[in-house]
Each structure stands twice: as structure tokens, then as C-alpha cells.
Amino acid sequence: MRFLFLNQYFPPDAAPTGIQLDELAGYLRERGHETLFVSSGQEYRGAKTRFRLWREFKALGTIFANGMLGPRPDVVFSASSPPCLLVASTAIARWRGARSVHWLMDMYPELAVALGEVKPGPAARLIQSLMGWGYRGAALLAGLDDDMAARLKTAYGVASETIHPWVSEPMLAASESARRQPEEPWTWIYSGNLGRAHEWETLLRAQELAEQAGAPVRLLFQGGGPSWVPAQARARELNLSRCEWRGYVEEAELPHSLLRCHAVVVTQKPETQGYLWPSKLALAMNLPRPILWVGPVDGAIARKLRSVPGAGVFAPGQAGEIAAWLQTAAASAPAMDGRAYRNDALRAWAGLLERL
């Protein structure tokens, strides 16, 4: 079969979604299939101006126009970036006589409404109607966890498969070669995009309590994102002396930077539960470090992490409980077999796609 993959970014860009789709395409090629790619040509870590809506609309238009060209595909495979990509991919699939497959990674417009980026009203309802058309027209639909599957079933009446993201092969290799002993001082790290969907106030308040108690604990933010500047301003308001800020690191260096720390932080605002799955969690579970989760405590991610030795699961606002956890957390924890998990996920995808 000939697969046409649509996404806002593809390698050599560092966007995790593009890397995952590229690895899936490589696996399909090994099994004798043909793969084609269409992206926006934009950069994941490029400058994001205040004209974000225009940027996303331009990306969608570019992908749609180019997706209508070239050899006719048997399957049009889309992810969720830019928003409403499913609408474009469904139109392309129908026009070109192909089947539509969608891997839902961010649920729009629901996520934007939950974060206050889009107001409930006619525009949101129109987008929901268009997305529903795409969901119902998909030959195969997959989400990232049981919460997302439940959202799809409730809102759109559609059933979906569940396939979690995996850690890429280069990242797995870098993780295996990375140093294993953390450095001093005792550090908990939030690494990656600090976006609108990520909780950070609780982290700063927990660090404040740890410093007031005289605990030799450092909070390190590594990366960037829309909430980077307001989080820095809040840290200054709290007069934190052991809170540091560093930029993004190269992909090959990421596991090394995490393993130099004692605990890895992953956060999510509760109102976004089921609308996204933090991609940084996949790598965190593949490292021998305790995971600190700050987010919904009644969802699929929290249930999974409660079975992981050494993990801490907390709701936003539980700064005191987190500060206490920091002083008792071990420096090491069992890691998931990331390579086996990756291979299982690729086989699962190939099995589903080849039965279309």
C-alpha cells in the first residue's frame, strides 16, 4: 500500500510527533509499503509570533494543497498538528479515493476551549462539527490513552484504538549511553515545552516551601514555551534562590541532561485531561529516575503512574505534599523497557493498518 503521512513537522525537524510518524513510516517500508510525506515546511522550535492563528492556518493550507498533488495514496494518515488537520486529510482522502487514518494527539477545539484560547460559541461548534465529520469518516482512529478514547466516545460517538507514544530509536540509544549517576545538588527537573496546558505554579510553590525548610533542593526548568516568561516572573516574585532556567538542549543530549538530575517532572492542567497526552512522559518512563506527576489524579496517566515504583502523583495545589515528597524521593527508580514498548507499538500500528 501507499501511505501519505500528513503532519505540520517531519524530520529533520525535532518535533516529537513528526519523529514518531517517520519511524512508523520506516517500519511500514520495511514491510514492503510505500510512504510519502507532506508537512508545512515550518519549524517546531521556530519563532511563534502573536499571529499564531495565521501561522496555523497557513500550515493547514500548505499541507492541503500539497496533499492533493503527487501519486494517489491508498491511505492518508494524519496526526493533530496543525489544529483541524483531520478536516484537510479527510477531504484529501475522499477526493483521491483513499482511506483516512487519524492518530489523535491533541483534541481540538476542546483543548483550546479548556485553556481559554477559544471561547465557546458558534466558531467552536462549527469546528466540532467539522472534526466530527472527520472522526466519523476515518477508516481507523486511534487516541493516546483511555481518557482520550472516552472523550471521543462521549462527544462524537466514535470508537477508537489506543496507542501510546513511544521513545524514538535515537533517543533510546542516547538513553542507554547516558551517564546513570545524578549530580549534586539534589535537582528536580521540568524539561521541554512549558505550554499553556502545563501546570507550573505548584512547582514553584513547592520549591518555595523546600527553601523555607532549608532543604538543599534545586528546581531546574529546561526548555521554553509560552508559559516560560510568566513562570520566571512568578519565581522572582517568590524570591526563589534555587530555581534555575536553561534553554532547550539538542535531542541527543536530552537523556544525559535528565539523568544528571534526581527526579523528572511531568505536568498537565486537569481541565485538559483526555485532550492531550504529555509527550515528555514517554521518555521520563524510560529513565531510571522517579517521576513526579502534577495533574489529574483520577485519570489514565495517574492510574498508570501509581503502579510505577518511586513515582509521585499529586494534584495541582498540593505544594506541601510535593515538598515533602522531594525530601524522601529516591535517586533511582525502575525504568520501562522502552525498546520493547516501541517495537510493540510499531507492530500494533502495522497490524491495524494492514487490515484496512
PAGU-702495 format. One record per residue (C-alpha): x, y, z; residue number from 1. Coordinates in steps of 0.5 Angstrom, whole numbers, always signed. Each point is the difference from the previous one (the first is absolute). Layout:
N
[[X,Y,Z],NUM];
...
REM end
This chain:
356
[[+0,+0,+0],1];
[[+2,+7,-1],2];
[[-1,+5,+6],3];
[[+0,+7,+0],4];
[[+2,+3,+7],5];
[[-2,+7,+2],6];
[[+3,+4,+6],7];
[[+2,+7,+1],8];
[[+7,-2,+1],9];
[[+4,-6,-2],10];
[[+8,-2,+1],11];
[[+5,+3,+0],12];
[[-5,+5,+4],13];
[[+1,-2,+7],14];
[[-8,+0,+1],15];
[[-2,-7,+4],16];
[[-6,-1,-4],17];
[[+4,+0,-6],18];
[[+5,-4,+2],19];
[[-5,-6,+2],20];
[[-3,+0,-6],21];
[[+6,+0,-4],22];
[[+2,-6,+4],23];
[[-7,-3,-1],24];
[[+1,+1,-8],25];
[[+7,-3,+0],26];
[[-3,-6,+4],27];
[[-5,-1,-6],28];
[[+5,+1,-5],29];
[[+4,-6,+3],30];
[[-7,-4,-1],31];
[[+0,+2,-8],32];
[[-4,+6,+0],33];
[[+1,+7,-3],34];
[[+0,+6,+4],35];
[[-1,+8,-2],36];
[[+0,+6,+5],37];
[[-3,+7,+0],38];
[[+2,+5,+5],39];
[[-1,+7,+1],40];
[[+8,+2,-1],41];
[[-1,+4,+7],42];
[[+5,-2,+6],43];
[[-3,-2,+6],44];
[[+5,+4,+4],45];
[[+0,+6,-4],46];
[[-3,+7,+2],47];
[[-7,+0,+2],48];
[[-3,+7,-1],49];
[[-6,+2,+2],50];
[[-3,-1,-6],51];
[[-1,-8,+2],52];
[[-6,-1,-4],53];
[[+2,+3,-6],54];
[[+6,-5,+0],55];
[[-4,-6,+2],56];
[[-5,+2,-6],57];
[[+6,+1,-5],58];
[[+3,-7,+2],59];
[[-7,-3,-1],60];
[[-1,+3,-7],61];
[[+7,-2,-2],62];
[[-1,-8,+2],63];
[[-7,+0,-3],64];
[[+3,+3,-7],65];
[[+6,-5,+0],66];
[[-4,-6,+3],67];
[[-4,+1,-7],68];
[[+6,-1,-4],69];
[[+4,-6,-2],70];
[[-1,-7,+0],71];
[[-7,-3,+2],72];
[[+0,-3,+7],73];
[[-3,-6,+3],74];
[[+0,+3,+7],75];
[[+0,+7,+2],76];
[[+3,+0,+7],77];
[[-1,+7,+4],78];
[[+2,+2,+7],79];
[[-3,+6,+4],80];
[[+5,+6,-2],81];
[[-2,+5,-2],82];
[[-7,+0,+3],83];
[[-5,-2,-5],84];
[[+5,-4,-4],85];
[[-5,-6,+0],86];
[[-5,+4,-4],87];
[[+5,+1,-5],88];
[[+2,-7,+0],89];
[[-7,-3,+0],90];
[[-1,+5,-6],91];
[[+6,-2,-4],92];
[[-1,-8,+1],93];
[[-7,+1,-2],94];
[[+2,+4,-6],95];
[[+5,-5,-2],96];
[[-4,-6,+1],97];
[[+5,-2,+7],98];
[[-2,-3,+7],99];
[[+1,+5,+5],100];
[[+4,-2,+7],101];
[[+1,+5,+5],102];
[[+4,+0,+7],103];
[[-3,+5,+4],104];
[[+6,+3,+5],105];
[[-4,+7,+1],106];
[[-7,+0,+0],107];
[[-3,+7,-3],108];
[[-4,+4,+1],109];
[[-1,-3,+7],110];
[[+7,+1,+2],111];
[[+0,+8,-2],112];
[[-6,+1,+4],113];
[[+2,-3,+6],114];
[[+6,+4,+0],115];
[[-4,+6,-2],116];
[[+3,+1,-6],117];
[[-6,+0,-4],118];
[[-7,+2,+3],119];
[[-6,-5,+0],120];
[[-5,+2,-6],121];
[[-1,+0,-7],122];
[[+7,-1,-2],123];
[[+2,-5,+5],124];
[[-7,-4,-2],125];
[[+2,+0,-8],126];
[[+7,-2,+2],127];
[[-3,-6,+4],128];
[[-5,-2,-6],129];
[[+6,+0,-5],130];
[[+4,-4,+5],131];
[[-6,-5,+1],132];
[[+0,-1,-8],133];
[[+7,-2,+0],134];
[[-1,-4,+6],135];
[[-6,-4,-3],136];
[[+4,+0,-7],137];
[[+6,-4,+3],138];
[[+1,-7,-2],139];
[[+5,+0,+6],140];
[[+0,+4,+6],141];
[[+5,+0,+6],142];
[[+1,+4,+6],143];
[[+5,+0,+5],144];
[[-3,-2,+7],145];
[[-7,-3,+3],146];
[[-1,+7,+2],147];
[[+0,+3,-8],148];
[[-4,-6,-2],149];
[[-5,+1,+5],150];
[[-1,+8,-2],151];
[[+0,-3,-8],152];
[[-6,-4,+2],153];
[[-4,+5,+4],154];
[[+1,+6,-4],155];
[[+0,-4,-7],156];
[[-3,-7,+1],157];
[[+6,-3,-3],158];
[[+4,-6,+2],159];
[[+8,+1,+0],160];
[[+6,-4,+1],161];
[[+5,+2,+5],162];
[[+8,+0,-2],163];
[[+4,+4,+5],164];
[[+6,+4,-3],165];
[[+7,-3,+0],166];
[[+7,+2,+1],167];
[[+4,+0,-7],168];
[[+5,-4,-1],169];
[[+6,+5,+0],170];
[[-3,+2,+7],171];
[[+0,-7,+2],172];
[[+7,+0,-2],173];
[[+2,+6,+3],174];
[[-3,-2,+7],175];
[[+4,-7,+0],176];
[[+6,+4,-1],177];
[[-1,+6,+5],178];
[[+3,+0,+7],179];
[[-4,-3,+5],180];
[[+2,+4,+7],181];
[[-3,+6,+1],182];
[[+4,+6,+2],183];
[[-1,+5,+6],184];
[[-3,+4,+3],185];
[[-7,-4,+0],186];
[[-4,+2,-6],187];
[[-7,-1,-3],188];
[[-1,+2,-7],189];
[[-5,+2,-5],190];
[[+2,-1,-7],191];
[[-3,+2,-6],192];
[[-5,+5,-2],193];
[[-4,+4,+5],194];
[[-6,+1,-3],195];
[[-7,+2,+2],196];
[[-2,-7,+1],197];
[[+5,-1,+5],198];
[[+0,+2,+8],199];
[[+6,+4,+3],200];
[[-3,+4,+6],201];
[[+0,-6,+4],202];
[[+7,-2,-1],203];
[[+3,+7,+1],204];
[[-4,+0,+7],205];
[[+2,-7,+2],206];
[[+7,+3,-1],207];
[[-1,+6,+4],208];
[[-2,-5,+6],209];
[[+6,-4,-1],210];
[[+4,+6,+0],211];
[[-3,+3,+6],212];
[[+1,-7,+4],213];
[[+8,+0,-2],214];
[[-1,-6,-5],215];
[[+6,+0,-5],216];
[[-4,-1,-6],217];
[[+0,+4,-6],218];
[[-5,+0,-6],219];
[[+2,+1,-7],220];
[[-4,+2,-6],221];
[[+3,-2,-6],222];
[[-3,+2,-7],223];
[[-5,+5,-2],224];
[[-7,+1,-2],225];
[[-6,+5,+1],226];
[[+0,+0,+8],227];
[[+8,+1,+0],228];
[[+0,+7,+2],229];
[[-6,+1,+5],230];
[[+3,-6,+3],231];
[[+6,+3,+1],232];
[[-3,+7,+2],233];
[[-4,-4,+6],234];
[[+6,-4,+2],235];
[[+3,+7,+1],236];
[[-6,+2,+4],237];
[[+1,-6,+5],238];
[[+8,+2,+0],239];
[[+2,-7,-1],240];
[[+7,-1,+0],241];
[[+1,-7,-2],242];
[[-4,+1,-6],243];
[[+4,+0,-7],244];
[[-2,+1,-7],245];
[[+3,-3,-6],246];
[[-2,-1,-8],247];
[[-1,-6,-4],248];
[[+5,-5,-1],249];
[[+2,-4,-6],250];
[[-4,-6,-1],251];
[[+6,-5,+1],252];
[[+2,+4,+7],253];
[[-7,+0,+3],254];
[[+0,-7,+3],255];
[[+7,+2,+3],256];
[[-3,+6,+3],257];
[[-6,-3,+3],258];
[[+5,-6,+3],259];
[[+4,+6,+4],260];
[[-6,+1,+4],261];
[[-3,-4,+5],262];
[[-8,+1,-2],263];
[[-3,+1,-6],264];
[[-7,+5,+0],265];
[[-6,-1,-5],266];
[[-6,+4,+1],267];
[[-7,+2,-3],268];
[[-5,+4,+2],269];
[[-6,-4,+2],270];
[[-5,+3,-5],271];
[[+4,-2,-6],272];
[[-1,-8,+3],273];
[[-2,-4,-6],274];
[[+2,+5,-5],275];
[[+8,-1,-1],276];
[[+5,-4,+3],277];
[[+7,+3,+2],278];
[[+5,-3,-5],279];
[[+5,+1,+5],280];
[[-3,-5,+5],281];
[[+3,-6,-5],282];
[[+7,+2,+1],283];
[[-1,+1,+7],284];
[[-3,-7,+1],285];
[[+6,-3,-4],286];
[[+5,+3,+5],287];
[[+3,-3,+7],288];
[[-3,+7,+4],289];
[[-6,+1,+4],290];
[[-6,+3,-4],291];
[[-4,+6,+3],292];
[[-6,+1,-3],293];
[[-4,+6,+2],294];
[[-7,+0,-4],295];
[[-7,-4,+0],296];
[[+1,-5,+6],297];
[[-7,-4,-3],298];
[[+3,-1,-7],299];
[[+3,-6,-4],300];
[[+7,+3,+1],301];
[[-1,+1,+7],302];
[[-2,-8,+1],303];
[[+6,-2,-4],304];
[[+5,+4,+4],305];
[[-3,-3,+6],306];
[[+3,-6,-2],307];
[[+7,+2,-1],308];
[[+4,+0,+6],309];
[[+3,+6,+2],310];
[[-5,+5,-4],311];
[[-4,+5,+4],312];
[[-7,+2,-2],313];
[[-2,+7,+2],314];
[[-6,+5,-2],315];
[[+2,+7,-1],316];
[[+0,+4,+6],317];
[[+3,-6,+4],318];
[[+6,+4,+1],319];
[[+1,-2,+7],320];
[[+0,-7,-1],321];
[[+4,+0,-6],322];
[[+6,+4,+4],323];
[[-1,-6,+5],324];
[[+1,-5,-6],325];
[[+6,+4,-2],326];
[[+4,-2,+6],327];
[[-2,-7,+0],328];
[[+1,-2,-7],329];
[[+5,-5,-2],330];
[[+5,+2,-5],331];
[[-1,-6,-5],332];
[[-7,-4,-2],333];
[[-1,-6,-5],334];
[[-1,+2,-7],335];
[[-4,-2,-5],336];
[[+3,-5,-6],337];
[[-1,+6,-5],338];
[[+3,-4,-6],339];
[[-5,-6,+1],340];
[[-6,+5,+1],341];
[[+2,+4,-6],342];
[[+0,-7,-4],343];
[[-7,-2,+2],344];
[[-3,+7,-1],345];
[[+3,-1,-7],346];
[[-2,-7,-1],347];
[[-7,+2,+2],348];
[[-1,+6,-5],349];
[[+3,-4,-6],350];
[[-6,-6,+2],351];
[[-5,+5,+1],352];
[[+2,+4,-7],353];
[[+1,-7,-4],354];
[[-7,-2,+2],355];
[[-3,+6,-3],356];
REM end
